[in-house]
Amino acid sequence: MNIENAKSQMRKGMLEYCVLLLLKRRPSYASDIIQQLKQAELLVVEGTLYPLLTRLKNDGLLQYQWQESTQGPPRKYYALSPEGEKFLEGLDLAWAELSGTINYLKNNHPNLLEAK
């Protein structure tokens, strides 16, 4: 198996969670979200982000509003909806569980096969 392929699949699995975390901080438009993800070393292109934002909005997890821009046309700013905030709380718990499992497997077990 190709490591880059595996890394790509892991990033895809985390992207929704990362976008929701960013939008919890403040409403943002798509280019700003891409820039923030890039700063966190998670590279995403518009062709990946826009369908995700649309799906999250259609699922009721995001809301948006148009805001005038000094640099061109109005921008669509996305924010978490109340349902999105609750969903993110569930993802936070899921991430804590997954992170705990990975950390346990990497660091704390002598040999799981011998324990059985």
Beta strands, then each sheet from edge to edge (+ up, - down):
strand 1: 62-69
strand 2: 72-80
sheet 1: 1+ 2-
end
